[in-house]
Amino acid sequence: MTEKILILDFGSQYTQLIARAVREANVYCEIIPYHKPVVFEPSLKGIILSGSPFSVNDANAPLVDIAALHKQLPVLGVCYGAQLTAKQFGGRVANSSKREYGRALLHRQKEDVLLKDVSERSQVWMSHADTVLDLPKGFEVLANTEDIPYAAFRKDSNGHTGEEQPLYCLQFHPEVYHSIEGKKILKNFLVEICGCKQDWTPAHFVTDTVNGLKEKIGQQKVIMALSGGVDSTVAATLIHKAIGDHLIGIFVDNGVLRKNEFEQVLATYKKIGLNVKGIDAKQRFYNELKGQTDPEAKRKTIGRLFIDVFQEEAAKVEGVGLLGQGTIYPDVIESVSVHGPSVTIKSHHNVGGLPEKMHLGLVEPLRFLFKDEVRRVGAELGIPDEMLQRHPFPGPGLAIRILGEITEDKVRLLQEADHVYIQALRDHNLYSTVWQAGAILLPVKSVGVMGDERTYEYTVALRAVTSVDGMTADWAHLPYTFLADVSNGIINSVKGINRVVYDISSKPPATIEWE
């Protein structure tokens, strides 16, 4: 049975970072809204209380019974979780006259296993307006900073009756990058206090998941829409490992894929051993997209047509009982509100709404993994690195990188320009330094000169961003000489384009894609 840590989410922007830090320590964890009842199963080893945008003194502050939790399991309160603990046990929490945001230095006042091997004056990251002014009776301070007298504290172990588990609190965020030894502190909580064995690894996940899939699926057939992306490929490989060719993959060429992508992806799937059928539906998509210029209309047309094509192909397969999907954990978390009951996964994560249309049960082997974990599992499964490390690519493909109407000629132009750009990133060892890159065909023509002739041709914008998860992104500072080479390569080899520009907008306020 896999050991588990539960993270109760009070709405902090950093909650996912806590989960990532726990997973990096090879301990499995799950995030649940604070109001969801905790099931104290044997595999549960400890509970972490997250931060929150609320003040513990707000009338509508989110609450849990911390005393009841720590009678059962070790508990660690982080920021809001620490302040809520202090308040519930009789301490005093108020808006601080010295609000502390940003870097601070930790001064240890007492030796404790939570701070084992943590340096004196270790840098930590504060982000709170409230602070604990008086500790509750029966609590002891472990560390302070210049402005915060109780940066780390715990329920006093003296006179421990054995009826309660350890209860620790941190008023800083150990999960963020700027808390230099924060992950060490979290690891101490997981290993030294909760007794976790740190045995949750990609190999362990593969074995457990494949066995679980065999049991769930049995002799049923699973049908799955594949995109050539990381998530769907890893999910399909896990399902195939469990049921072999009872998994039927469908890969649709919607006419707005990258150059040679349809053929290359099918070849890779064949190499992996997946049972995948390629459907050339380019012309059907071009016919339906004709005359459409509104970005949302283009998206909806592509989504609707994809469902139609997929359902037609699925109907040709007898005995299909389940639909496979590459849903990953951030998709699930984003769909659950800490302010109310769980809501359905956002429509774009449901492959355009396929589950609702097809009335099939779902198989989602990756629904508790983060993106970086999906890649590690994919490596464990032997999936080629060129597929695992691919940049994200939008579901509507090049349709939202061609501003205005989609035509076959425009798709060809953009495919060629994008191919020159992406290949150059690979050739110059820059591909892995950016999170996502692509070319955008603008509905703008301008005058140019080639030889003795004047031209009147299209403009292409190059986009490259650095990011962790796509929620925010900065434009990638690619070398000028590289950009000059790419510009020359596109203009010289792609007839119909005579001008190349580089997008230096960040998200926010801009978005990564142009439509």
Secondary structure, DSSP 4 states (H G I P E B T S, - for coil): ---EEEEEE-S-TTHHHHHHHHHHTT-EEEEEETTSPP---TTEEEEEE---SS-TTSTT-----HHHHHHHS-EEEETHHHHHHHHHTT-EEEEEEEEEEEEEEEEE-S--GGGTTPPTTEEEEEEEEEEEEEPPTTEEEEEE-SS-TTSEEEE--TT--SSS--EEEESS-TTSTTSTTHHHHHHHIIIIIT-------HHHHHHHHHHHHHHHHTT-EEEEEE-SSHHHHHHHHHHHHHHGGGEEEEEEE-S-SPTTHHHHHHHHHHHHT--EEEEE-HHHHHHHHTT---HHHHHHHHHHHHHHHHHHHHTTSTTEEEEE----HHHHHHTB-TTSSB-PPPGGGGTTTHHHHHT-EEE-TTTT--HHHHHHHHHHTT--HHHHTPPP--TTGGGGTB-S---HHHHHHHHHHHHHHHHHHHHTT-GGGSSEEEEEEEEEEEEEEETTEEEEEEEEEEEEEE-SSSSSBEE----HHHHHHHHHHHHHHSTTEEEEEE----BTTS-SS--
